[in-house]
Amino acid sequence: MSTTHEKIEQLRKRTDKIKLGGGLKAIEKQHALGKMTAHERLHLLYDTGFYDELYRFAEHHSTTLGMTDKQLPADGVVTCMGAVGKRLLYASAQDFTVMGGSVGHMHAWKICEVMDMAMKQGAPYVSINDSGGARIQEAVDSLQGYGKIFYYNTLLSGVVPQIAIVAGPCAGGAAYSPALMDFIIQVHGTGHLFIAGPEVIKKATGEDISAEELGGAVAQSARSGNVHFIARDDSHAIEITQTLLSYLPSNNMEDPPYYPTEGLDLEPVDDLNMIIPDDSRESYDMYQVIERIADPESFFEVHAHFARNIIIGFARVNGHVVGVVANQPMVKAGCLDIDASDKSSMFIRFCNAFNVPLVTLVDVPGFMPGVEQEFGGIIRHGAKMLFSYSAATVPKITVVLRKAYGGAYLAMCAKALGADRVAAWPTAEIAVMGAEGAVSVLYRNDIKAADDPKAKRKEFVAGYEAEFSTPYLAAARGMVDSVIEPKDTRAYIGIALEALQTKRELRPQKKHGLIPM
Ligand code: HXC
């Protein structure tokens, strides 16, 4: 019979062995690739480096393909809880040093268990992916495990924030777990995300492409739009995760963290009056506007590399977290296209689910015209924006800076979609379409018949602009509450946010709406 002291020693030895994962050689290999181990990543993520590991002693049950004698420490995944920014956070980190971090029955069960705890306790969940995918030896048990992970991702959706870090291979069906989560952070160079890898593609279609070109962070962020943040390395991925969490409530029953400031800042921001060029065809940089409206250094952009014609991100105004959606006139003139609609709709729905007020900055000439856009389903995709804004019951504040034409004006959270406050700058042009287009439709015959068609067209354009390309028609009909000087925009949003803190909006009960997909 061993003594208590011996049993404690035995526990220590077992723990140390398990914490070493696949052993020193495998850890060296992991480091040589520029990757941290699962424990190193978690140590960096949690406050003071402390986390409580759950199910450390879990073992696989498989008896197939020589698995009986195989010992897989923690079954290749560390599952735990701890605090980040002093708030509870659950996480799982796949351990590539243990059989390539492959997913067997217990591995998946452990992940589902911490997700279940996160859901019941209202804490965010972070999943660090670094895995060769379904453990081949565990066959259908592995597939069942993945299915359960997807099921829990869906249960957690809209209840607690879910963040995926792709820090190694994440291929095949495995890619669908990050895809079901709210934000994906991918590590440049080591993270790879794809459904079918280069070899499969070569066999299926004959196309030649490297793993990095196909599933690297740049491709998956800028081209496919699956990934929200590119990290330089593992520690940068952790830093992004911590920053992102600092803007988010722990669950859908809480408000985002509020950073009290010394009262309302109502000071004018004078140089906003100089932002809009005299020629309305000239572009300007919307980032300059956002930076002047948000609290200093508080704007945290999401999805920066994808659909750059629209900007989304979190910011603080007088300490209150807001979600910013803004057209970027410098890219595609700020038009809304398929990708911009998808990008912003997902963000709007996230903000609504997690009680983040929406601030929308409008300078939009319209939906992007083109055969490719039409055949790609711009109608269906653009409808997502109308749906997302209309369905959102969080405070919605809209500021029209310049162009606000047609359906795109509505899609950028116009009053008709339930905006609580709509302000317009004096440079706003709120109309069915721009002057040139309108004049061509309305006065085509008059222009053709004129002695000097060019001069006549100019005259009509000037007349249209004076009457329609202003904010005053919309203000006269209550679609704009205030026409404000640009310099007063920060104060306007600050006051509106304070007033809307108590906003309550009830809708008829239903199972769920049917967002166009
Ligand atoms: C069992 C696996 C494994 C897997 C890796 N290993 N992937 N074991 N099942 N899926 C093992 C390797 O045999 C090796 O064991 C160790 O992990 C490290 O792997 P290496 O190949 O040495 O590492 P590396 O050279 O870095 O290559 C990484 C890799 C490669 C590219 C991920 O391992 C690979 O191609 N693995 C298979 C990927 C795959 O086809 N998975 C199934 C996808 S389908 P030893 O003992 O030698 O150290 C899928 C379906 C999910 O996931 C569906 C959900 C709906």
Residues whose N, C-alpha, C, O or C-beta is under 5 A from the ligand:
A	BS01	HXC	M99 G100 S102 S131 G132 G133 A134 R135 I136 Y146 P169 A171 G172 G173 A174
